[in-house]
């Protein structure tokens, strides 16, 4: 039984903590148990060159512990076949150009230390492997299928906030329990590098060699013909150095580097045409590595930073994934408002054409597809459609394998509906969002769920990417998912509108959305709550210092003091960018936009959560705010999870997390019919 830290003498009619935990645990069992032992969800799709099948990473649960086991799977002719078994997890399968081999990553030998395996997809037999000193994060076949490009992170390298923060694990040299963690001003550890695996011997063991030079940190890379790579790279390994990385060409023969382009923005996905002559890269203002949405630039692989690049006109779409189909065609996908758009660009006509536009979507945190001459494959889903593996063939989508099961049907039954909404901010700017709500006319108690970033966005997707939304809707709440200025999907100018103004106009984008839902009879003005993680955690704390209408607040992994955040986070360059100020002055936006500095104006009961392993928004941020709230006489609680990082992701901690969130809202803004 878990203790009820939220209980008061007036709560006799409310369910006990044990009852709430049992109810939420039963909910997750209804969702997951019907698929125990089977593939319940998929990621990392890669289309077979003939377009007839899709390899993917399938997640399998057998109990509500951890985040599930991942296996390499093949979706074909309406069914999913599991290709790998044994110890550990496998992920990121990639077909060779002729489709006869499938390379993937496995941590079977040491948990968290992913290395390369190669199998025969027809039989499932392992036919090769490669081992490097570090964890392999990504891989791709050379255009001729003879070699593998490996992106290798040294043990101890930072993980991005989108990956849950923390560091790459797997080192064989474990320090004793008493050993200190040493911090210096020297960038000695945690480098990322590019390697090539080639010339397998009779046993299938690949020879490996590092092709990027020491002192170059390679964030991501791709083949540029047979003899070179294109990389997003920098001169330091820390997570913050990604924000100032440039685009480089590396020659395999000698490791020689040529800088192709620098930018005051960030570089994301990169892809080179099969010959290596033309490079495509996504350039954008970004909050987090691996969450890039912006403009597509085309460059010559031989150009210099002073040469012009071609900016592809995608008709306002913020592109999130790209891939060359052949020498003249580039596939792309991204966001346009609340829509997902998939298209192709033809170099011979210099035109981008939309193939598919929908309020449904592909991919996980952002749209993601695998492009080929025989179709483009991805994981399609929406709030009412359970994820399925599908191929977009021309303008037509065909389902390759439907992963729906009775647990998904249960979630659909309780999750209510998702509706796109728009409203006008005080300065006249149109703001978009999605409101999920139960059946009935309303008004409902409203929880505003602010997304992270700030450069990210909500779209119509399964469970809205979080387990909280269907749980809240099932208990009688409406949940607003706003995309305030700074969100992706509305072009770079809209994203840049938050630059230097976090907690400024975006505050009123959200408050005006609440006003709009109250005016439309959807939201009960006396029962308004707010929650969110990361930037959403900051806003959940910040909004309660600006407006006292909130009955309850749940900041998760928040920033509450920008000065201490800058000095303790592994991404201090982030706050410099988005506050557009300097921390050492101890004035300006670092003070003016810190919730901690305005605790005296807070009246809202606040429950925060944080993870001990979070290096992005360290748990001290939540602790500072909690202690200040208590000192100010505001009801406050804080839950810090010892095995979690930037967000709570693993069972059973996730169940506890949901129980405490629901308990907080039910205590302070329960629906009228709630016990």
N, C-alpha and C positions, 0 to 999 in steps of 0.2 A: 504494500500500500504506500502511495506517495503522500507526503505531508501536504496539507492544504495551507500554503503560506498566504493565500488571498482571503481566507475566511474571516468573518467578523461575527459579532453577536447577532446581527440582523439578518444573517444568511441562512436561517434554519430551513427555509423553503427551497434553497438552491441545492442542486446535486452536490454530493461530497466529491472531494478530489478523486477518491477511489472510484466512485461511480462515473465521473467524467472520463477518467483514464480507461475504464472498462468499455465505455461507449465508443470512444475514439479508436481504441484498439480493435473493437469489433468492426467498426467502419473499415479500417485498413485490411482486416481479414477478409471482409466481403469483397474488397477490391482486388486483393492479391491472391488469396488462396485458390480461387478457381483456375488460376494459371500456374500454380506451383508445379515446378518441373518442366514447364514449357516456356517458349519464348513469349514474353509479355510485352516487350517493347524493343525498338530497333534504333540504331544510329549508325553513323559512318558509312552510308551507302556507297557502293562502287559498282557501276554497270559493267557487265561482261562485254567485251568488244563487239560481239554479235547482237547485242541488245536483247537477248532472250532471258537473261537472268540477272539478279542483283545480289552481290555479296554485301554483308552487313555485320555489325556487332549486335548480337541479341542478348538481352538481359534476362536472366532466369532467377527467380526466387524459389527457395524451398522452405524458407521460414522468414519471419519478419526480423531479420538481423542484417546489419550492414546495408549496403546499397545493391545487393544482388551479385550474382556471378555472371560474367560476360563471356560469350562464346562467339566464334566465327560461324556465321550461318550463310546459307545460300537460299535465296527466294526464287522459285521457278515454278511456273505452271500451277499457281494457286496454293503452294505449300512452302513451308520453311523447313529446310533440312539443317540440322546442327552438324558442323564439320569437325569441330574440335572437342576434346574432352580432357580429363585429367586435372592435375593440380593447377591452382592459380586462375588468372583471368587472361582472356585473349581479346584483342580489339584491332581496329583499323585495317581490315583486309583490303588488299589491292591486287587486281588482276594484272598479269603480264600483258604486253600488247597483243600477243596471240591468244590469250585466254586460257593457256594450258597450265599456268602456275598461279598460285595465290600466295602472296607474301602477307604476313600479319605480325602483330606484336604479342608477346606472351611473357608473363612474369612467373612462370611455373617454377623456375629455379630459386627465385628469391622474391618475396612479396614486394610489389611496387617497382621492381627493377625490370622493365620491359626490354626484351631483346627480340631479335628477328627469327621467325620460322617461315619456311616455305612448304606448301603442300600441293598435292595434285587435287584439284577441286572435283575431279570425276570420281576418285576413290577415297579421298580424305587422307591418303598416306602422306606422311612427312617426307620431303625429298631434299630439304636443305635447311641451313640455319646460318646466322651470323651473330657474333658476339663482339661488343665494344665496351670500353671502360667508361660507363655512364649509362643513363637510361635513354632509350630511343623514344622520341616523342612523335615522329612522323616518318613516313617512307614513301618512295615512289620509284617506279621502274624507269630505266633509261628508255628513250624512244625505240632503240633496237632490242630491248628486252634482255640485254646481257648483264646489266649491272643494277644495283639498287642505291639510291640516294637515301641517306639516313640523317635525320636531325637528332643530334645527341646532346642531352643536358647532363652536365656533371652532377654528381650527388651533392645535394645541398643547394642546388639552384632554386631560385624563387619560382613559385607557381603564381599565376595571375589570380586576381580576385574572382574572375569567372570560373576558375578551376577549383575554387574553394580556399585559395591562399595556401599558406604553409610552404614546404619545400619538397623537392624531389627526394624520395627515399631510396633505399637499396644499397647503401654503402656497406661494404664487407668489414670495414674497420670501425666497429662500434666503440665509442668512447665510454670509459667507466662512468658510473652514475654520479660520481663526485666531480667529474671534470667540468670546468666552466665553459660557457659559450663566450668566445672571445670576439670582440668587435674592434676593428682597426680602421684606418683611413686608406688601406690598401685593398684593391679589388683582386683578391687572390683566388677566391673560390666561386663555384657556381656558374662557370662559363658554359655557353652553348656553342656547338661547332657542327660543321658539315663533314660527313664521312661518305665514302663510297665502298660498297661491298661488291666484289667481283671475283672471277675465276674460281668457282667452287671446285674442290677436289673430288675424288671418287666417292667420298662419304657425304658430299653435299655441303661441306664446310666452306663458307665464303672467306676469301681473304679480305681484310678491311684495312682502310687507311684514311687518316684525316686529311681532308683536302683544303680546309680553311686554315689560315695561319694562326698561330698563337697570338693573342692580343686582339683578335677579331671575334666578337660575339655575334653569332648567327641566330637570329630570332626565327626566321623561316626562309625556305629556299626551294628552288625548283630547277629542273633540267633546262638548259638552254642549248639544245642540240647535243651532240655526243661528247663535246670537249669542254663544256663550261656550265656554270651554275649562275642563276640570278638569285640574290639574297637580300633580305632586309637585315642589315647588320649595323653594329656599333662598336665602340671602343671600350665598353665596360659591361660587366655581366648583370649588375643589379637591375631589378624590375623597372626602376624609374628610368634607366637609360634607354629603354625601348621608345620612350616618347620623343627622343631626338635621333633615332636611328635613320640611316640613309639607305638608298638602293644601290647595290653593287653587283658587278659581274666578276666572278672568280674563275680563272682558267685552271682546269684540272691538272694540266701537265706540271705547273710550277707554283700554283697557289696565288699567282699574281692577281691583284685586285684593282678594279677600275670603278670609281664612283660614277654612277649614271645620273643620279638625281638626289638632291637634298630638298627638304621641305620644312616649313614651319608647322606643318600638320604631321600626321602619322601615316605610315604605310601598313597596309593589311595584306590580304591575299595577293599572291603574285603568280603569274603563269606566263610561260614563253611558248611561242609557236613551235611545232615539231623541229623545224630547222634551227631554231634558236635566234632567228633574225629579229623577231618582233616580241617585245615584252609588254604585257598588260599588268597593271597593278592598281589596287584600290587605294586612293589617298583620301583621308578624312580627318576631321577633328574627332578624337576618340577619348573616351574615359578609361577604357580597359583594353589591354592586349587580348586578342582573340575575339573582340567585339568591335569589328570595324564595319562601318557602313558609309559609303561616300561615292566619290567620282571615280570613273575608270580612266586611267591614263594609258596611252600607247606610246612606247618609246622604241628606238632602235637599240639593239644590244651593243652597239658600238658608239653610242652617243656620249657626250660629255654633259656635266651639270648645266652648262650654259645653253645647250641646245633645247629647242622647244619640244614639248610633248603634245600629242593630239589628245584632246579631252573628248571622250565619246559622249554623244548626246543620247541619253537614255530617257529623255522626256520626264526628267524630274525624279527618277527612281534613285534611291540611295542603294547602291549595289553592295551586296554582302558576300557574294561568291562568284568566281569566274573560272573558266577553263577553255583552252583552245580545243576545238573540234577537229580542225585541220589547219592548213597553213593560212587560210583566208577567213575562217569563221571562228568567232569567239562566243561561247555561251556565257550567259550571266543571269543572275537572279538577285532580287532585292525587295525593298519596301517602297511603296508609294502611298503615303497616308496609312490607312488601315488595310491596304491591299498588298498581297504578295504578287510580284510580277516576275515572269521568266521570259527571257528573250535571247536573241542572237544578234551579233554585230558582224557585218560583212566588210572586210577590208577593201575588197575590190570596188564596192559602191559607197563606202564610208557611211553606211546607214545601219542603225539599230532598229530591229523589228520586235515587237511584242508577240510572243507565242501564247501566253497564258496569263490571265489576271483574275484574281479571285479574293474573296474575303477569307477563304481557307488558306492554308499555308503549307510549306515544306520546311523541314529542318527543325532544330531545337531552339536555341536562343535567338538565332537569326536564320533566314532562309538559306538552305544549303542543298546543292544538287551535285550529281556526278554527270558530266557531259560526254556525249559520244555522237558519232555519226548516225547511230541507230536509235537515238532517243536520249532523254535526260532523266536520270533516276533520283528519287528522293523518298523521304518519309513524309507522307501527306497526312494532315490532321486538321481538326478544328475543335471548337468547344463541344460540338455534338458528334464529331467523327473521331473514333479511336484511331490512333496512328496505324497506317498501313503502308506497305512498300508499293510504290507506283512508278510508272514510267510515262513521261510526257513525250508522245510521239507526234511530232508536228504540233497541231493545236488540240490533240485528243489525249486524254489521260486514260491509261489502262492499269487496273490494279493487278499487281504481280502476286501479292500475298496479303490477306486481311488478317490482322493479329487480334481481332475482337474476340472477347471471351465473356462469360457471365459476369465477371468482376467489372469489366468495362461497362456492361449494360447497367449494373447497379449504380455506378458512378453517374452515368447519363440520367438515370431516373431521379437522382437526388440533386443534381447540379443546377436545376432551373434553366434559364435561358440567358444568352449573351446577346446584347444589342449595341450596335454602334451609336454613339451620341456625340453631338457637337454643341458647343456653346461659345459665347463671345467673352473674351477677357476684357478687363476695364479699358485697355488701350485700343480695343476694336479688333484684336487678332483672334481669328477662329482657332479654337482648341478642340482636339478630338479625344475620344476615349471610348471605353467599352464598359457597360454596366451589366453585371450579372445579378439576377434577382429571382426570388421564388415566384410561383404562380400567385395570382391575385392582384387586386388593384393598388395595394399600398395605402398610405406610405409605410415604408419599412425603415427600421434602424439602418443607418448607412455606415459602412466601413470604407474609407478611402485608402486604397492600396497603392502607394507611390513606388514606382519602379526604381531600380538602381541606375547607376551611370554617372552623371545624368544623361549621357548619350546612349540610350537604349530605347526600346519602345514596346508597348503591348500590342499584340495583334490577336486575332481570333484563333486560339489554339487550345489544345487539349488541357483542361483544368486551368487555363490561363498560366501554365507553366509552374503553378504552385499548388500544393495540396490544400492550402487554407481556403481558397475561394469556394469550392464545392461544399466544404464543411460548414462554412459560414452561411452559404445560401440554404443549405439543408436545415439550418437552425433558425431561419427566418430573417436573415440579413440580406440587404442589397450590398453589392461590392462594386465600387467605382474604380476603374483602372485608367487614370488620366495619362495623356501624353503631353505634358506641358512643353513650352519652348525649351529647346535643348535636346528634345527627343529626336531619334532618327526617323526617316521616312518622309520628311518634308523638305529635303534639300539641305545643303551645307549652311545656308544663311539662317535657317530655322535652328539648326543645331548650334551654330555659333552665337545665337541670341542669348544663351546662358553664359557665354564667355565673359568673365569678370562680373557676373551678376547672380551667382548661385544664392538662392534665398531672397532674390529681388522680385522681378516681374513673374518668375515662375511660381512664386508663392501665391500670387493673385490669379494666375491661371487655374490653380487648384481650388482656391476658395470660391472663385466664380463658378466652377463646375458644381460645387456643393449647392450654391445658390440656385443654379439652374435646375438641379434635380429636386430641390425643395419646391421650387415654383411649379414643376411639372407633376407634383404629387407623388414622386417616387421615394423621396427621402423625408424622414421624420426629423424636423429641425431640432428636437430635444434629445435625439439619440444619434449623434454624429461621432464617429471614431476615426482614427487614422493609424496606419501601420505602414511599414516598408523596411527594406534592407539596404545597407550601404548608403548611397545618395538618398534612397527612400528612407533610411533610418535617420539620416541628418534632417530631412524634411519633416519626418514624424515628430522629431524633437523641436525643430524650428517653428513649425506651424503653431505649436501650443504657446510659443512666446509672442506670436503675432495676433492670435485670435483665441478668445476664451470660450468659443462655442463647443469645443470638443469635450465629450464626456469621458473618453478614454483614448490613450495613445500607446502604441506598441512599436517603439524603434528597435530594429534588429541590426546588429553590426553597425551601429551609428558612428557618425562623426559629431562630437558635441563641442569640441574646442579646436579650432583650426591651427592654433599655434602648437599645442602639444601633439596634435595629429601629424603636423609636418615633421616634428622632431622624433617621432616614434614609429611612423609608418615606413614601409619599404618602397612607397611611391611618392616621396615628397615633391617630385616635379609636378605631379598631378595638381596639387592645390595651387602651386604657382601659376599653372596654366589657367585653371578655371576660376580662381579668385583674381587673377591678373594683378597680383600684388606681391610684396616681399614680406616674409615672416619676421625678419630680424628687426623691423621697425616697431613691432609690437603695437601697431596701430592699424588703421585702415580696415580693410575687409576681413583680415584675420581676426579682428576683434568684433567688428560690426556685424559679422555674419556667424558668430559662434553662439549656439543656444546656451552654453554654459554662462555666458556673460549676461543673460537676461532671465535667469532662473526666478528672480523676484516677480516676474510677470506671469509665471506659470501657475495655473490652478488645476490643470488636467491630471487625473491619476495616470501614472506612467509606469508601464512594465517594459523593461528592456531585456534583450537577449544578446549574448556574445559568445564567441568561441576562443578558447585559450590559444589555438594554433593560428589565429588570424593575424597575419603580418600586414595586411592591407589597411584595415581599420582595427587596430589593436583593442583588446577588451578593456584597457584602461579608459578608453573614451566613454564607454557605458558606465564604468564605475565612478568616474568623476561626476557625471551628470546625476547618477543615483544619489551619491552622497550630498551633492548640492541641493537636490530636491528634498531630501529628508531634512536637511538643515533649514530649508525654507518652509517646512511644514506641509509639503505636498506629498500625497500618498504615492509611494514608489516601491517597486520591486525589481530585482535583477536576477536573471538566471544565466550563469556562465557554464558552458558545456566543455568539459576537459578534453574531449577527443574530436571536437569540431573546429572548423576554421571560419571562413567568411560565409556564414550561413550554416544552418543545421540540415544535414543531408542524410544521415544514416539512421536506420532503426536500431534500437528502440528510442534513441534520443529524439527522433522526429515525432514519434507519438507523444512523448512528454512535452515537446515544444508546442504541438498543436493543442494539447490539453490546456496548457497554461495560457495560450493566446485566447482560446475560446472562453476559458474561465474568467479572464480579465474583462472581456467584452460583455459576457453574460452578467457579471457582477455590476458593471457600471452603466450598461445600456442594453439591457435584455429586451428582446421583443415582447410585446404586450402579453402574448400567450405563453411565454416561457415560465417554467416553474421557478 
